[in-house]
Amino acid sequence: MKSSALIAMALACSPSMASAKTGSVAIADWNKGLAGPQTQVMVLGTAHLSGWPKGFKIERLEPLLDRLAAFKPDVITIEALSGPDCDMLTRYAATYPDTAGQFCVSTDAARQATGLDVPAAIAEVKKTLDVWPAAPTPANRRHLAALFSAANDRSSALVQWLRLPEAERHAGDGLDAALVDELNQRKTRMNENYLIGAALAARLGLERVYPVDDHSADNVTATLGPDFEKAITGIWKVAGASLTEYRKKTDAPADGQSIIAYYRFLNDPASLRTNIDADFGAALKDNVPPYYGRQYVAWWETRNLRMVANIRASFGNRPGARVLSIVGMSHKPYYDAYLGLMHEVKLVDPLSFIK
């Protein structure tokens, strides 16, 4: 039976269709007959490392990587835009002004090296992974790193690069000198997608990470103009000292502070609540028409819903997997809330590993 026919049949028979007549139905009621183990998802809230001091020693992250490795994730997702998303944002620049320029990086160098644009490279990545050997050669990994680069999946390209022995990290098999230089720079760039996500994936023997960010929600606020920006800035000012103090503590680990203590603070429910209360919670109380605060929250909720949909798709073919989602800490409460609605998902508290 074709997939479209199966989906139509499922919709026709779904209990959710009946719920319109009988009232809401708790999704958890349908989970009792789940076949096999639940999929375990752990959401790690993080600061964006690009804002940390230039002199920060990346070796300080090792204790965190050790704790995360103990979770043994099969799938790692990161807060980065995928190749298809960047392709869409570029094509629809009139709808999403400045978004692609702000969040997407040109793949011109990779296209020149491989001869592939983003859609073609994505197709080649899938084809390559579908027949990926049990014992890949260095040439296999260099070629896949080139394909990931052309597909605008820079973190996954780095995973392949890190899995190569030092002596095999050179041009060839689709990688030219420019791409090699990019990959070598990426190894130490202050970015959690590289220093945590890709580094951990390589350590655990994974072949890739999954970019799940989404900025298609930006059209909710993109054309609201300076009045919107002024209103949101005013909301943050009203939040005042509590928000300022919180952001000071989350900017970067203090001198002498352990990375474990720092990440425990970021993922502690009390500190997460302080952050949300002073930002989106305060925005909901904006009582001046046209209620820019509520429009700001609409953008944020839409973005997180779409990001979580991408996470769900990342393990859609891996029932029972262990999934680590690395994301800016302001997203974590929304990730947890939305992932908690999924049939087969069991949320794992990161504090049970970060200790």
Phi, psi and omega in degrees: 000137180293152182302320182297323178291322178297316180297317179299318179295319180296319179295321181294328184262355188295137175301333181295334178292323180286337185296336178298332180267325188258357184102176184291150178238131180288125181302325182301336180297339184267359188269354189294333181261022183302127179273122178085179183289152174292156172277124182265125182237124177246123180259118178260114174280136182221159166279164175275115188295342179298339179268001181281160181302146182298331183275005182297132180273117186294343177297339180294344179280348185304316179300325177293315179299323178299316181293318180292325178296330180294337176289336178058056180293143173269335182227134177236126176249151183227160179273080178215151178281141179281167175303312179300322180295316179295323177298317180294315182296327178290317180293326183252044183299331179292329179277327181238071184298130175073353184293311180299319180297330182276325190244352183244146180251142180298141175255018184302318181296318180290325178293322179294323182285324187254340185079011185245134169277179186300308181301317180294321180293320178299318178296321180290324176301311180299315181299320181292316181290331179297333180240027184296129183288157178294330180233081183297144175276163173305324178296321176302314184290321177297319180295317180292324176299321178294318180295316178299321179298316180291333179278003181063036174243076188294325181291321178291325174300320179293324177304312180296320179297316180291335180280351176276142169300150182310318184293341182262003180271081182212173181293158179130160176060035179105345178265125173257183184299324181294317179291323177299318179297318178300315181296320179293323177293324184296332183302329185240007181290139182285089181206124183297334178295328180270307189283339176248302186297301183292319180298318180291318179301315179296318179299322185273358179081022176276158183266345185196171165241170183240113175286126186235005180296160180210126177242016177292342176287349184298340179290348176294322185243353190301328186253014183283340171080191187295331179296321177296312181299320179295319181295317182291320176299321177296322178297318179294325179294323178296323178299326169062228192299323184296319179288319179299315180295319179298314183293329175298318182288338183256356181302312180191159177300136178292159177303127179084351180282135179289148179295331180291314178298321180297313181286334173295320178296315182300325186257007178286131182305324181294317180288325176297320179295320178303316181296310184292320180301320184278349182246276185288327176297317178294324181296325179295339181270359178297113187253019181256117176303142009271032175057059180299328179300316180290328176292324175298315178294322178300317177300314184294316180295318179298316179300314182293322177300317181288326176295317179294325175299321178292323176297314181301319179293329183296331178244019180300328179260015182230061179304133179084008181289167171252123190239130173249122177249118181258124188204156175306140192298335179293339178279335191304313180300326180286318174305310182299317182296314184284319177296329179294347177273350184284142185305310192258005187271134169244118181284139179246131181284120180298334180294341177286345178249329182272085181205000000 
